[in-house]
Amino acid sequence: MDARLLDILVCPICKANLEYRKAELELVCKPCKLAFPVRDDIPVMLEEEARRLDAQDN
């Protein structure tokens, strides 16, 4: 994932910074407890595509 893209991407819901988890291919919003998928190096920033995080994912 391009570092410049990571610098400008924020959560579409709360506008918080996102954490890129390379192994899982996800962008994580800790305040919303959501993980947005990255498919073919393209972040899918749609709430309906996001995965809810549980306590062990934090």
PQR file of N, CA, C, O and H, with PARSE charges and radii, in Angstrom:
ATOM      1  N   MET A   1       0.857  -1.177   0.000 -0.4000 1.5000
ATOM      2  CA  MET A   1       0.000   0.000   0.000 -0.0000 2.0000
ATOM      3  C   MET A   1       0.897   1.233   0.000  0.5500 1.7000
ATOM      4  O   MET A   1       1.879   1.297   0.740 -0.5500 1.4000
ATOM      5  N   ASP A   2       0.559   2.186  -0.817 -0.4000 1.5000
ATOM      6  CA  ASP A   2       1.325   3.429  -0.953 -0.0000 2.0000
ATOM      7  C   ASP A   2       1.247   4.254   0.335  0.5500 1.7000
ATOM      8  O   ASP A   2       0.157   4.535   0.831 -0.5500 1.4000
ATOM      9  H   ASP A   2      -0.239   2.134  -1.418  0.4000 1.0000
ATOM     10  N   ALA A   3       2.397   4.636   0.867 -0.4000 1.5000
ATOM     11  CA  ALA A   3       2.450   5.399   2.122 -0.0000 2.0000
ATOM     12  C   ALA A   3       1.754   6.750   1.980  0.5500 1.7000
ATOM     13  O   ALA A   3       1.146   7.226   2.939 -0.5500 1.4000
ATOM     14  H   ALA A   3       3.283   4.408   0.464  0.4000 1.0000
ATOM     15  N   ARG A   4       1.828   7.375   0.813 -0.4000 1.5000
ATOM     16  CA  ARG A   4       1.157   8.669   0.606 -0.0000 2.0000
ATOM     17  C   ARG A   4      -0.354   8.518   0.690  0.5500 1.7000
ATOM     18  O   ARG A   4      -1.043   9.398   1.205 -0.5500 1.4000
ATOM     19  H   ARG A   4       2.322   6.989   0.034  0.4000 1.0000
ATOM     20  N   LEU A   5      -0.867   7.405   0.184 -0.4000 1.5000
ATOM     21  CA  LEU A   5      -2.304   7.144   0.263 -0.0000 2.0000
ATOM     22  C   LEU A   5      -2.719   6.932   1.715  0.5500 1.7000
ATOM     23  O   LEU A   5      -3.757   7.435   2.147 -0.5500 1.4000
ATOM     24  H   LEU A   5      -0.307   6.690  -0.234  0.4000 1.0000
ATOM     25  N   LEU A   6      -1.918   6.196   2.461 -0.4000 1.5000
ATOM     26  CA  LEU A   6      -2.219   5.964   3.876 -0.0000 2.0000
ATOM     27  C   LEU A   6      -2.253   7.265   4.671  0.5500 1.7000
ATOM     28  O   LEU A   6      -3.020   7.395   5.624 -0.5500 1.4000
ATOM     29  H   LEU A   6      -1.075   5.788   2.110  0.4000 1.0000
ATOM     30  N   ASP A   7      -1.426   8.221   4.279 -0.4000 1.5000
ATOM     31  CA  ASP A   7      -1.380   9.508   4.975 -0.0000 2.0000
ATOM     32  C   ASP A   7      -2.667  10.310   4.815  0.5500 1.7000
ATOM     33  O   ASP A   7      -3.022  11.093   5.696 -0.5500 1.4000
ATOM     34  H   ASP A   7      -0.802   8.115   3.505  0.4000 1.0000
ATOM     35  N   ILE A   8      -3.367  10.123   3.702 -0.4000 1.5000
ATOM     36  CA  ILE A   8      -4.565  10.942   3.460 -0.0000 2.0000
ATOM     37  C   ILE A   8      -5.874  10.213   3.731  0.5500 1.7000
ATOM     38  O   ILE A   8      -6.916  10.850   3.886 -0.5500 1.4000
ATOM     39  H   ILE A   8      -3.079   9.487   2.986  0.4000 1.0000
ATOM     40  N   LEU A   9      -5.832   8.879   3.791 -0.4000 1.5000
ATOM     41  CA  LEU A   9      -7.062   8.127   4.044 -0.0000 2.0000
ATOM     42  C   LEU A   9      -7.487   8.243   5.498  0.5500 1.7000
ATOM     43  O   LEU A   9      -6.660   8.167   6.407 -0.5500 1.4000
ATOM     44  H   LEU A   9      -4.986   8.362   3.665  0.4000 1.0000
ATOM     45  N   VAL A  10      -8.783   8.426   5.709 -0.4000 1.5000
ATOM     46  CA  VAL A  10      -9.367   8.440   7.050 -0.0000 2.0000
ATOM     47  C   VAL A  10     -10.627   7.588   7.029  0.5500 1.7000
ATOM     48  O   VAL A  10     -11.139   7.238   5.966 -0.5500 1.4000
ATOM     49  H   VAL A  10      -9.455   8.488   4.971  0.4000 1.0000
ATOM     50  N   CYS A  11     -11.109   7.266   8.195 -0.4000 1.5000
ATOM     51  CA  CYS A  11     -12.353   6.508   8.317 -0.0000 2.0000
ATOM     52  C   CYS A  11     -13.493   7.313   7.691  0.5500 1.7000
ATOM     53  O   CYS A  11     -13.646   8.497   7.993 -0.5500 1.4000
ATOM     54  H   CYS A  11     -10.693   7.550   9.058  0.4000 1.0000
ATOM     55  N   PRO A  12     -14.285   6.696   6.837 -0.5600 1.5000
ATOM     56  CA  PRO A  12     -15.400   7.415   6.216  0.2800 2.0000
ATOM     57  C   PRO A  12     -16.529   7.750   7.195  0.5500 1.7000
ATOM     58  O   PRO A  12     -17.406   8.554   6.876 -0.5500 1.4000
ATOM     59  N   ILE A  13     -16.512   7.147   8.368 -0.4000 1.5000
ATOM     60  CA  ILE A  13     -17.578   7.369   9.344 -0.0000 2.0000
ATOM     61  C   ILE A  13     -17.196   8.458  10.339  0.5500 1.7000
ATOM     62  O   ILE A  13     -17.927   9.434  10.515 -0.5500 1.4000
ATOM     63  H   ILE A  13     -15.799   6.494   8.627  0.4000 1.0000
ATOM     64  N   CYS A  14     -16.031   8.282  10.995 -0.4000 1.5000
ATOM     65  CA  CYS A  14     -15.659   9.221  12.062 -0.0000 2.0000
ATOM     66  C   CYS A  14     -14.476  10.115  11.703  0.5500 1.7000
ATOM     67  O   CYS A  14     -14.134  11.016  12.470 -0.5500 1.4000
ATOM     68  H   CYS A  14     -15.437   7.490  10.852  0.4000 1.0000
ATOM     69  N   LYS A  15     -13.851   9.885  10.562 -0.4000 1.5000
ATOM     70  CA  LYS A  15     -12.705  10.666  10.064 -0.0000 2.0000
ATOM     71  C   LYS A  15     -11.423  10.452  10.866  0.5500 1.7000
ATOM     72  O   LYS A  15     -10.502  11.264  10.779 -0.5500 1.4000
ATOM     73  H   LYS A  15     -14.129   9.153   9.939  0.4000 1.0000
ATOM     74  N   ALA A  16     -11.351   9.373  11.646 -0.4000 1.5000
ATOM     75  CA  ALA A  16     -10.134   9.053  12.395 -0.0000 2.0000
ATOM     76  C   ALA A  16      -9.074   8.475  11.460  0.5500 1.7000
ATOM     77  O   ALA A  16      -9.390   7.990  10.374 -0.5500 1.4000
ATOM     78  H   ALA A  16     -12.099   8.714  11.717  0.4000 1.0000
ATOM     79  N   ASN A  17      -7.820   8.533  11.891 -0.4000 1.5000
ATOM     80  CA  ASN A  17      -6.737   7.909  11.137 -0.0000 2.0000
ATOM     81  C   ASN A  17      -6.918   6.397  11.142  0.5500 1.7000
ATOM     82  O   ASN A  17      -7.509   5.827  12.059 -0.5500 1.4000
ATOM     83  H   ASN A  17      -7.564   8.928  12.773  0.4000 1.0000
ATOM     84  N   LEU A  18      -6.399   5.765  10.103 -0.4000 1.5000
ATOM     85  CA  LEU A  18      -6.524   4.325   9.953 -0.0000 2.0000
ATOM     86  C   LEU A  18      -5.172   3.653  10.123  0.5500 1.7000
ATOM     87  O   LEU A  18      -4.130   4.228   9.808 -0.5500 1.4000
ATOM     88  H   LEU A  18      -5.919   6.228   9.358  0.4000 1.0000
ATOM     89  N   GLU A  19      -5.209   2.434  10.623 -0.4000 1.5000
ATOM     90  CA  GLU A  19      -4.000   1.620  10.776 -0.0000 2.0000
ATOM     91  C   GLU A  19      -4.025   0.541   9.699  0.5500 1.7000
ATOM     92  O   GLU A  19      -5.001  -0.199   9.575 -0.5500 1.4000
ATOM     93  H   GLU A  19      -6.056   1.967  10.878  0.4000 1.0000
ATOM     94  N   TYR A  20      -2.952   0.455   8.924 -0.4000 1.5000
ATOM     95  CA  TYR A  20      -2.873  -0.565   7.881 -0.0000 2.0000
ATOM     96  C   TYR A  20      -2.309  -1.848   8.469  0.5500 1.7000
ATOM     97  O   TYR A  20      -1.220  -1.853   9.044 -0.5500 1.4000
ATOM     98  H   TYR A  20      -2.158   1.056   9.025  0.4000 1.0000
ATOM     99  N   ARG A  21      -3.050  -2.922   8.322 -0.4000 1.5000
ATOM    100  CA  ARG A  21      -2.594  -4.242   8.767 -0.0000 2.0000
ATOM    101  C   ARG A  21      -2.321  -5.074   7.522  0.5500 1.7000
ATOM    102  O   ARG A  21      -3.223  -5.648   6.912 -0.5500 1.4000
ATOM    103  H   ARG A  21      -3.934  -2.917   7.855  0.4000 1.0000
ATOM    104  N   LYS A  22      -1.043  -5.114   7.174 -0.4000 1.5000
ATOM    105  CA  LYS A  22      -0.610  -5.742   5.930 -0.0000 2.0000
ATOM    106  C   LYS A  22      -0.977  -7.230   5.869  0.5500 1.7000
ATOM    107  O   LYS A  22      -1.452  -7.710   4.839 -0.5500 1.4000
ATOM    108  H   LYS A  22      -0.310  -4.648   7.670  0.4000 1.0000
ATOM    109  N   ALA A  23      -0.760  -7.950   6.959 -0.4000 1.5000
ATOM    110  CA  ALA A  23      -1.020  -9.397   6.971 -0.0000 2.0000
ATOM    111  C   ALA A  23      -2.486  -9.708   6.691  0.5500 1.7000
ATOM    112  O   ALA A  23      -2.802 -10.693   6.024 -0.5500 1.4000
ATOM    113  H   ALA A  23      -0.374  -7.560   7.795  0.4000 1.0000
ATOM    114  N   GLU A  24      -3.382  -8.864   7.206 -0.4000 1.5000
ATOM    115  CA  GLU A  24      -4.817  -9.082   7.019 -0.0000 2.0000
ATOM    116  C   GLU A  24      -5.374  -8.349   5.797  0.5500 1.7000
ATOM    117  O   GLU A  24      -6.524  -8.562   5.416 -0.5500 1.4000
ATOM    118  H   GLU A  24      -3.125  -8.064   7.748  0.4000 1.0000
ATOM    119  N   LEU A  25      -4.558  -7.486   5.183 -0.4000 1.5000
ATOM    120  CA  LEU A  25      -5.000  -6.641   4.062 -0.0000 2.0000
ATOM    121  C   LEU A  25      -6.240  -5.835   4.461  0.5500 1.7000
ATOM    122  O   LEU A  25      -7.274  -5.872   3.794 -0.5500 1.4000
ATOM    123  H   LEU A  25      -3.623  -7.313   5.492  0.4000 1.0000
ATOM    124  N   GLU A  26      -6.097  -5.105   5.575 -0.4000 1.5000
ATOM    125  CA  GLU A  26      -7.203  -4.304   6.106 -0.0000 2.0000
ATOM    126  C   GLU A  26      -6.699  -2.947   6.582  0.5500 1.7000
ATOM    127  O   GLU A  26      -5.539  -2.786   6.962 -0.5500 1.4000
ATOM    128  H   GLU A  26      -5.257  -5.075   6.117  0.4000 1.0000
ATOM    129  N   LEU A  27      -7.605  -1.983   6.547 -0.4000 1.5000
ATOM    130  CA  LEU A  27      -7.390  -0.686   7.174 -0.0000 2.0000
ATOM    131  C   LEU A  27      -8.318  -0.634   8.371  0.5500 1.7000
ATOM    132  O   LEU A  27      -9.530  -0.791   8.225 -0.5500 1.4000
ATOM    133  H   LEU A  27      -8.547  -2.114   6.238  0.4000 1.0000
ATOM    134  N   VAL A  28      -7.764  -0.416   9.548 -0.4000 1.5000
ATOM    135  CA  VAL A  28      -8.524  -0.518  10.789 -0.0000 2.0000
ATOM    136  C   VAL A  28      -8.791   0.857  11.384  0.5500 1.7000
ATOM    137  O   VAL A  28      -7.889   1.686  11.508 -0.5500 1.4000
ATOM    138  H   VAL A  28      -6.779  -0.288   9.667  0.4000 1.0000
ATOM    139  N   CYS A  29     -10.051   1.081  11.750 -0.4000 1.5000
ATOM    140  CA  CYS A  29     -10.450   2.265  12.499 -0.0000 2.0000
ATOM    141  C   CYS A  29     -10.730   1.799  13.921  0.5500 1.7000
ATOM    142  O   CYS A  29     -11.718   1.113  14.183 -0.5500 1.4000
ATOM    143  H   CYS A  29     -10.784   0.407  11.650  0.4000 1.0000
ATOM    144  N   LYS A  30      -9.838   2.184  14.837 -0.4000 1.5000
ATOM    145  CA  LYS A  30     -10.004   1.745  16.230 -0.0000 2.0000
ATOM    146  C   LYS A  30     -11.214   2.382  16.901  0.5500 1.7000
ATOM    147  O   LYS A  30     -11.926   1.678  17.618 -0.5500 1.4000
ATOM    148  H   LYS A  30      -9.035   2.741  14.624  0.4000 1.0000
ATOM    149  N   PRO A  31     -11.496   3.691  16.710 -0.5600 1.5000
ATOM    150  CA  PRO A  31     -12.677   4.270  17.371  0.2800 2.0000
ATOM    151  C   PRO A  31     -13.999   3.606  16.946  0.5500 1.7000
ATOM    152  O   PRO A  31     -14.882   3.389  17.776 -0.5500 1.4000
ATOM    153  N   CYS A  32     -14.126   3.291  15.671 -0.4000 1.5000
ATOM    154  CA  CYS A  32     -15.365   2.667  15.171 -0.0000 2.0000
ATOM    155  C   CYS A  32     -15.347   1.147  15.302  0.5500 1.7000
ATOM    156  O   CYS A  32     -16.376   0.488  15.149 -0.5500 1.4000
ATOM    157  H   CYS A  32     -13.409   3.468  14.997  0.4000 1.0000
ATOM    158  N   LYS A  33     -14.165   0.597  15.588 -0.4000 1.5000
ATOM    159  CA  LYS A  33     -13.990  -0.858  15.674 -0.0000 2.0000
ATOM    160  C   LYS A  33     -14.414  -1.550  14.374  0.5500 1.7000
ATOM    161  O   LYS A  33     -15.159  -2.529  14.376 -0.5500 1.4000
ATOM    162  H   LYS A  33     -13.329   1.132  15.712  0.4000 1.0000
ATOM    163  N   LEU A  34     -13.899  -0.991  13.247 -0.4000 1.5000
ATOM    164  CA  LEU A  34     -14.177  -1.538  11.925 -0.0000 2.0000
ATOM    165  C   LEU A  34     -12.875  -1.784  11.180  0.5500 1.7000
ATOM    166  O   LEU A  34     -11.896  -1.061  11.364 -0.5500 1.4000
ATOM    167  H   LEU A  34     -13.293  -0.196  13.245  0.4000 1.0000
ATOM    168  N   ALA A  35     -12.871  -2.808  10.338 -0.4000 1.5000
ATOM    169  CA  ALA A  35     -11.742  -3.105   9.466 -0.0000 2.0000
ATOM    170  C   ALA A  35     -12.238  -3.076   8.029  0.5500 1.7000
ATOM    171  O   ALA A  35     -13.124  -3.837   7.639 -0.5500 1.4000
ATOM    172  H   ALA A  35     -13.666  -3.395  10.188  0.4000 1.0000
ATOM    173  N   PHE A  36     -11.646  -2.177   7.252 -0.4000 1.5000
ATOM    174  CA  PHE A  36     -12.026  -2.036   5.846 -0.0000 2.0000
ATOM    175  C   PHE A  36     -11.075  -2.867   4.994  0.5500 1.7000
ATOM    176  O   PHE A  36      -9.860  -2.775   5.170 -0.5500 1.4000
ATOM    177  H   PHE A  36     -10.927  -1.558   7.569  0.4000 1.0000
ATOM    178  N   PRO A  37     -11.598  -3.677   4.075 -0.5600 1.5000
ATOM    179  CA  PRO A  37     -10.730  -4.542   3.274  0.2800 2.0000
ATOM    180  C   PRO A  37      -9.933  -3.754   2.235  0.5500 1.7000
ATOM    181  O   PRO A  37     -10.342  -2.684   1.783 -0.5500 1.4000
ATOM    182  N   VAL A  38      -8.781  -4.323   1.874 -0.4000 1.5000
ATOM    183  CA  VAL A  38      -7.975  -3.801   0.769 -0.0000 2.0000
ATOM    184  C   VAL A  38      -7.932  -4.919  -0.264  0.5500 1.7000
ATOM    185  O   VAL A  38      -7.408  -6.002  -0.003 -0.5500 1.4000
ATOM    186  H   VAL A  38      -8.448  -5.191   2.241  0.4000 1.0000
ATOM    187  N   ARG A  39      -8.487  -4.646  -1.431 -0.4000 1.5000
ATOM    188  CA  ARG A  39      -8.558  -5.660  -2.491 -0.0000 2.0000
ATOM    189  C   ARG A  39      -7.786  -5.178  -3.712  0.5500 1.7000
ATOM    190  O   ARG A  39      -8.066  -4.103  -4.243 -0.5500 1.4000
ATOM    191  H   ARG A  39      -8.913  -3.767  -1.644  0.4000 1.0000
ATOM    192  N   ASP A  40      -6.826  -5.963  -4.151 -0.4000 1.5000
ATOM    193  CA  ASP A  40      -5.977  -5.595  -5.285 -0.0000 2.0000
ATOM    194  C   ASP A  40      -5.355  -4.222  -5.089  0.5500 1.7000
ATOM    195  O   ASP A  40      -5.318  -3.407  -6.011 -0.5500 1.4000
ATOM    196  H   ASP A  40      -6.599  -6.836  -3.719  0.4000 1.0000
ATOM    197  N   ASP A  41      -4.865  -3.973  -3.873 -0.4000 1.5000
ATOM    198  CA  ASP A  41      -4.237  -2.707  -3.482 -0.0000 2.0000
ATOM    199  C   ASP A  41      -5.184  -1.511  -3.512  0.5500 1.7000
ATOM    200  O   ASP A  41      -4.736  -0.365  -3.549 -0.5500 1.4000
ATOM    201  H   ASP A  41      -4.895  -4.635  -3.124  0.4000 1.0000
ATOM    202  N   ILE A  42      -6.490  -1.771  -3.497 -0.4000 1.5000
ATOM    203  CA  ILE A  42      -7.487  -0.699  -3.489 -0.0000 2.0000
ATOM    204  C   ILE A  42      -8.297  -0.795  -2.194  0.5500 1.7000
ATOM    205  O   ILE A  42      -8.968  -1.801  -1.959 -0.5500 1.4000
ATOM    206  H   ILE A  42      -6.854  -2.702  -3.468  0.4000 1.0000
ATOM    207  N   PRO A  43      -8.241   0.243  -1.352 -0.5600 1.5000
ATOM    208  CA  PRO A  43      -9.043   0.230  -0.120  0.2800 2.0000
ATOM    209  C   PRO A  43     -10.536   0.337  -0.449  0.5500 1.7000
ATOM    210  O   PRO A  43     -10.952   1.182  -1.242 -0.5500 1.4000
ATOM    211  N   VAL A  44     -11.319  -0.524   0.168 -0.4000 1.5000
ATOM    212  CA  VAL A  44     -12.776  -0.497  -0.002 -0.0000 2.0000
ATOM    213  C   VAL A  44     -13.342   0.195   1.231  0.5500 1.7000
ATOM    214  O   VAL A  44     -13.518  -0.422   2.281 -0.5500 1.4000
ATOM    215  H   VAL A  44     -10.982  -1.210   0.812  0.4000 1.0000
ATOM    216  N   MET A  45     -13.625   1.489   1.085 -0.4000 1.5000
ATOM    217  CA  MET A  45     -13.984   2.327   2.224 -0.0000 2.0000
ATOM    218  C   MET A  45     -15.508   2.476   2.365  0.5500 1.7000
ATOM    219  O   MET A  45     -16.018   3.580   2.555 -0.5500 1.4000
ATOM    220  H   MET A  45     -13.482   1.990   0.232  0.4000 1.0000
ATOM    221  N   LEU A  46     -16.204   1.376   2.270 -0.4000 1.5000
ATOM    222  CA  LEU A  46     -17.658   1.357   2.406 -0.0000 2.0000
ATOM    223  C   LEU A  46     -18.028   0.677   3.722  0.5500 1.7000
ATOM    224  O   LEU A  46     -17.526  -0.402   4.040 -0.5500 1.4000
ATOM    225  H   LEU A  46     -15.789   0.479   2.115  0.4000 1.0000
ATOM    226  N   GLU A  47     -18.912   1.323   4.482 -0.4000 1.5000
ATOM    227  CA  GLU A  47     -19.302   0.771   5.778 -0.0000 2.0000
ATOM    228  C   GLU A  47     -19.887  -0.631   5.638  0.5500 1.7000
ATOM    229  O   GLU A  47     -19.640  -1.491   6.483 -0.5500 1.4000
ATOM    230  H   GLU A  47     -19.320   2.199   4.225  0.4000 1.0000
ATOM    231  N   GLU A  48     -20.650  -0.866   4.592 -0.4000 1.5000
ATOM    232  CA  GLU A  48     -21.285  -2.183   4.415 -0.0000 2.0000
ATOM    233  C   GLU A  48     -20.272  -3.276   4.051  0.5500 1.7000
ATOM    234  O   GLU A  48     -20.586  -4.461   4.164 -0.5500 1.4000
ATOM    235  H   GLU A  48     -20.851  -0.167   3.905  0.4000 1.0000
ATOM    236  N   GLU A  49     -19.069  -2.901   3.618 -0.4000 1.5000
ATOM    237  CA  GLU A  49     -18.012  -3.876   3.317 -0.0000 2.0000
ATOM    238  C   GLU A  49     -17.082  -4.111   4.504  0.5500 1.7000
ATOM    239  O   GLU A  49     -16.289  -5.052   4.489 -0.5500 1.4000
ATOM    240  H   GLU A  49     -18.814  -1.938   3.526  0.4000 1.0000
ATOM    241  N   ALA A  50     -17.169  -3.276   5.519 -0.4000 1.5000
ATOM    242  CA  ALA A  50     -16.276  -3.353   6.677 -0.0000 2.0000
ATOM    243  C   ALA A  50     -16.631  -4.525   7.581  0.5500 1.7000
ATOM    244  O   ALA A  50     -17.778  -4.966   7.660 -0.5500 1.4000
ATOM    245  H   ALA A  50     -17.813  -2.511   5.532  0.4000 1.0000
ATOM    246  N   ARG A  51     -15.605  -5.004   8.250 -0.4000 1.5000
ATOM    247  CA  ARG A  51     -15.760  -6.098   9.208 -0.0000 2.0000
ATOM    248  C   ARG A  51     -15.695  -5.492  10.608  0.5500 1.7000
ATOM    249  O   ARG A  51     -14.828  -4.668  10.899 -0.5500 1.4000
ATOM    250  H   ARG A  51     -14.673  -4.646   8.186  0.4000 1.0000
ATOM    251  N   ARG A  52     -16.625  -5.912  11.475 -0.4000 1.5000
ATOM    252  CA  ARG A  52     -16.616  -5.468  12.878 -0.0000 2.0000
ATOM    253  C   ARG A  52     -15.475  -6.164  13.603  0.5500 1.7000
ATOM    254  O   ARG A  52     -15.263  -7.367  13.454 -0.5500 1.4000
ATOM    255  H   ARG A  52     -17.330  -6.582  11.239  0.4000 1.0000
ATOM    256  N   LEU A  53     -14.751  -5.391  14.383 -0.4000 1.5000
ATOM    257  CA  LEU A  53     -13.670  -5.955  15.189 -0.0000 2.0000
ATOM    258  C   LEU A  53     -14.215  -6.391  16.544  0.5500 1.7000
ATOM    259  O   LEU A  53     -15.086  -5.740  17.121 -0.5500 1.4000
ATOM    260  H   LEU A  53     -14.923  -4.413  14.504  0.4000 1.0000
ATOM    261  N   ASP A  54     -13.686  -7.498  17.034 -0.4000 1.5000
ATOM    262  CA  ASP A  54     -14.036  -7.889  18.397 -0.0000 2.0000
ATOM    263  C   ASP A  54     -12.836  -7.609  19.290  0.5500 1.7000
ATOM    264  O   ASP A  54     -11.826  -7.102  18.802 -0.5500 1.4000
ATOM    265  H   ASP A  54     -12.979  -8.026  16.565  0.4000 1.0000
ATOM    266  N   ALA A  55     -12.908  -7.914  20.552 -0.4000 1.5000
ATOM    267  CA  ALA A  55     -11.886  -7.552  21.535 -0.0000 2.0000
ATOM    268  C   ALA A  55     -10.513  -8.113  21.175  0.5500 1.7000
ATOM    269  O   ALA A  55      -9.506  -7.453  21.432 -0.5500 1.4000
ATOM    270  H   ALA A  55     -13.729  -8.325  20.948  0.4000 1.0000
ATOM    271  N   GLN A  56     -10.439  -9.294  20.596 -0.4000 1.5000
ATOM    272  CA  GLN A  56      -9.156  -9.884  20.283 -0.0000 2.0000
ATOM    273  C   GLN A  56      -8.478  -9.237  19.093  0.5500 1.7000
ATOM    274  O   GLN A  56      -7.269  -9.397  18.925 -0.5500 1.4000
ATOM    275  H   GLN A  56     -11.257  -9.830  20.388  0.4000 1.0000
ATOM    276  N   ASP A  57      -9.212  -8.507  18.254 -0.4000 1.5000
ATOM    277  CA  ASP A  57      -8.647  -7.846  17.085 -0.0000 2.0000
ATOM    278  C   ASP A  57      -7.968  -6.530  17.416  0.5500 1.7000
ATOM    279  O   ASP A  57      -7.157  -6.045  16.627 -0.5500 1.4000
ATOM    280  H   ASP A  57     -10.194  -8.376  18.389  0.4000 1.0000
ATOM    281  N   ASN A  58      -8.278  -5.941  18.561 -0.4000 1.5000
ATOM    282  CA  ASN A  58      -7.723  -4.618  18.904 -0.0000 2.0000
ATOM    283  C   ASN A  58      -6.329  -4.714  19.244  0.5500 1.7000
ATOM    284  O   ASN A  58      -5.699  -3.704  19.558 -0.5500 1.4000
ATOM    285  H   ASN A  58      -8.936  -6.335  19.202  0.4000 1.0000
TER
END
